[in-house]
Amino acid sequence: MTTPVPPGTPLPKPTPPTDSPPPASRPTATTGRTAGARPATVAEPVAVAEPVAVAEPVADLPTVAPPPGRRLVAELVGTALLAVVVVGSGHQADALTPDAGLRFLANVGASAAALTVLITLFGPVSGGHLNPLITAGAWWTGRGTPAGLPLREAVGYAAAQTVGAVAGTGLADAMFGHPAFRLSEVPRGSGALWLGEAVATGTLLLVVTGATAAGRGRLVPGLVGLWVVAACWATSSGGFANPAVTLGRALTDGWTGIAPGSVPGFVLAQCAGAVAGTGLAVLLFDGRQRARSAVSEEPPR
C-alpha cells in the first residue's frame, strides 16, 4: 500500500537509468578536443611494396655485327641497284619524252629516291655507304675509335662498290635492250664541270660526316636524298659525286653516261671535294665519330 505524500513536500530527483548513454560531451575551449572523448588511434604506416624490376627491351641490347663477307655483299648489291636506277631511269625517260628537262627531272627524282631507300635498307648491315668516298670519310673520321672502319675493310668496300656499279650499269642496259658495256660518248671534260663535281661531292661529305658526328645518323638517308636532288639541279656537272658510279656510267651508251676520257677529271674533282667537305665537317662538328663509323645504323664491330 502506498503512503500518501503531504502537500508541499518536494519530490525526489529521478535517478537516471544505468544503461542510458552518457550526456553529450562538448569540446573544451583550450584544446579543441571533445571532453570525455577517447583519443583517436593513429594508423600504423602501411608498408610500400618494392618496385618490380622491369627487364630491358631486347631491342636495346647490343647486336652482333654481320660478318665482313655479308657487309661486302651488301655494299656490292646496294651500289649495283643504285647504278640500275641511275642508268635505267635515264633509258626510261629517254623512251618516254624528247624533252630534256623532263628526262632530267625523272632521272634525278628516281636517283634520289633510290639512294634514300638503299641507305636505309643496307645501313644496318654495312653502313649503306654505296660510295668509295663515303667509305673513305668513314675510315678517316673513325680511325683510332673502337667502332672505326679498318683500312683493309674500307678497301674491300671500295672494290665491292666499283664492281657493283659496273654490274648494275650492264643490267640496266640489258633491261632496256641496249648493248651492255658499250663505252659512252658523252664528253664531260671542262673546268666548270669539275668545279661542280667538287662542290657536289664536298657538300655530300659535309652532310654525311657532320650529321653522323652530331648524333643525327638516322636522318642521313633522307638528307642524302635531298642533297642529291639539290646538287643535280644546282651544279653544272649534274652531281655525279660517286667515283664508282661514275666509272659504271662510262660503260653505257645512254645520255646519263660519261666518256671514259672524262672520268679521271671527274674522279679527281670528287676526291678534292671530299677532302674539303670532310675537313670542314671535322672543323665544324668535331667530326671524329665517337660511336659509329657508318653512315646509318651500322652495327657495332
ABEGO torsion letter per residue (X at the ends): XBBBBBBGBBBBBBBBBAABBBBBBBBBAAAGBBBGBBBBBBBBBBBBBBBBBBBBBAAABBBBBBBAAAAAAAAAAAAAAAAAAAAAAAAAAAAABABAAAAAAAAAAAAAAAAAAAAAAAAAAAGGAGBAAAAAAAAAAABGBAABBBAAAAAAAAAAAAAAAAAAAAAAAAAAGBBBGBBBABBBABAAAAAAAAAAAAAAAAAAAAAAAAGAAAAAAAAAAAAAAAAAAABAAGGAGBAAAAAAAAABABAABBBAAAAAAAAAAAAAAAAAAAAAAAAAAGABBAABABABGBBBX
